C-alpha cells in the first residue's frame, strides 16, 4: 500500500477523511508508529478505529522461537514475526499488548483503548451484545492487571481462565 503523502494521500488519506469507513490498525508499534496511530484516532475518533493484531502463529512465543506461515519458517521477534531474510511476515501482537500500546505509547484513556480494542470491532462486525459492558450483553471480557497482563478471562459471563499467581489474587 502506498504511504500517506502530502500531495498524494492515497488509500490512507481516503480512509482517514471519511466517516463511512472504519479503519483497522495494527497497534504493535512496529507496523504503524504510535504517533501515526494517535493521528488516525484523532482524525476518525475511537468509535471509527479498531485495533487488530495481524498475529501469526508466533504470537505469544518468546523472542527467537520458530513457527510457520504459509509453509515458510518464521521467527518471533520483539514485536514482529520475521522471514529468514528479515522481512516482516506479520505480528506477534496479542490484544492485551495492543491495549497496553494504545494506553502507554499512544496515550489513549482506558475507555478509548477499550473502545478501539473491543467496541468498534464488534459493532463493525455486527456482533450485537459484544464489545460492551451493558445489561444483557454477552459478557466476554478480559481482566487486566496494572501491567496490562491478563489476570482473568470470562466467556459468556463464565470464568474460563485465571492466572495462577499470588499477584493475580490481589488484583
N, C-alpha and C positions, 0 to 999 in steps of 0.2 A: 504494500500500500504506500503510495507516495506520502511524504510528510506534509504537515501543515506548513504552508508558506505564506508570506505576507502578500504576494502577488497571485498566488495560485493556492487557495485554501483547500482545494481537493475534497475528498470524502470526509476528512476530519472536520473541516470548516463547515461543510453542509450539515453534518450531524449536530455540531455544536450550536448552529444558528436556528435549528428548527425544534419546536416542542413536540412535533408529531412523531419523532423517533427517540426512543430511549437509547442511551449509549452504554455499552458494556466496556469495562476497563479492567485489564489485568493489574491488580494492585499489589505487585510484589516489589516495587521499587526498582526493578531492572527493566522490565518490558516498557513501562511508562514511568518516567521520573515523577516523584511525588509532587513537584511544583506544577507539572502539567496535569496531574490528577486534580490538584486543587483548582487550577484554571478551568478544567472541564466541569467540575462540580459547581463552581461559581457561575459558569455560563448557563448551565442547564438546571441547577438545583438538585439536591439529593433525590428528589422524587422522580427524576428522569435519568438517573445514572445508576448502574448496578455493577457491583464488583464480581469479577469472575476469576478463576484461578489459572486456567489453561494448564491444569495439572496433568502430569504424565505419571506413569507407573512408579517414577522415582520420588513422588511426593511423600513427605514424611520420613524418607530414608536418610541416614546420615550422609554427610558430605563424603564423596568418593564411592558410595555404593553404586552398584550397576543394576540396570533394568533394561527393558527393550521398548522400542517404539516403532511400529510398522516393520518389525523384523530386524531393525538396526539397534545395535547396542548404544545405550546412553548412560551417562554418568551423572549422579546427583552432585550439583554444585551448591554453593551457599544460598542462591536464590533462583537458579535455573537448572534445567537438565541440559547436558551438552552432548553433541555427537562427538565422535572420535577426533574430528578436525577442529573442534572448538566452537562450532556453530550452535547457537541456541536451538534446542529441539522442543522446548516448552518450559513449563514452570514446575517447580517443586512446592509451590504455594498451597497451603491449606487455608480454609476460610478463617480460622482463628488468627492466623498470621496476617491475612488480608485485613481483618478488623483491626489488629494491632497497628499495621502500617497506616491505615486511614486515620487512626487517633493520634499515634505518636509521630508520624512523619508528615502526614498531610495536614493535620491539625483539626480534624473534624471533632465535633462533640460526640459523646457516646450515642446519643439519639440519632444524629445524622449518619454515623457509621453503621448503626443497626438498620437504618432505612436503606442505605446503599448495599449492605450485605444481605438483607432479607426481604424487606418490604417491597422495594421496587421490582426485584426479580420475580417474586411471587405474583405481584399484580400483572406484570408484563406477560407471564405465562398463563394467566387466567386461573391461578390457584386460589380460589375463594376460601377464606379462613386460614390461609397460610401467610407467614411473614409478618403477622401482627399478634399482639397480646391483647386480645379483647374477649369478653364473654362469648362463648360459643365457638371460638376459633379452635383449630386443631391442636394447638399446644405442643408443637415440635420446637424445642429450644435447647440451646447450649448455655450452661452457666460457666462463666469465666472468672478466674481469679484476678488479682491486681496486676499480674504479669500477662494477662490476656491468654492464659493457658486454660484448656478445657478441664473443668472440675467435674461437671455432671452433664449428661445429655438425656433429654426427655423426648420421646416419640409418642404422639397422641396423648400427651399428659402422663405417660408412664415412664418412670425412671428406668433407663436401659444401660446407663454407664455411670460409674462413679470412680474417679481416680482414687486409688488406694494408697494415699499418703497422709500422714498426720496433718500436713499443711492444708489439705483439702477439707479436713473436718472442721477447721476453724474459720472457713470462709463464710 
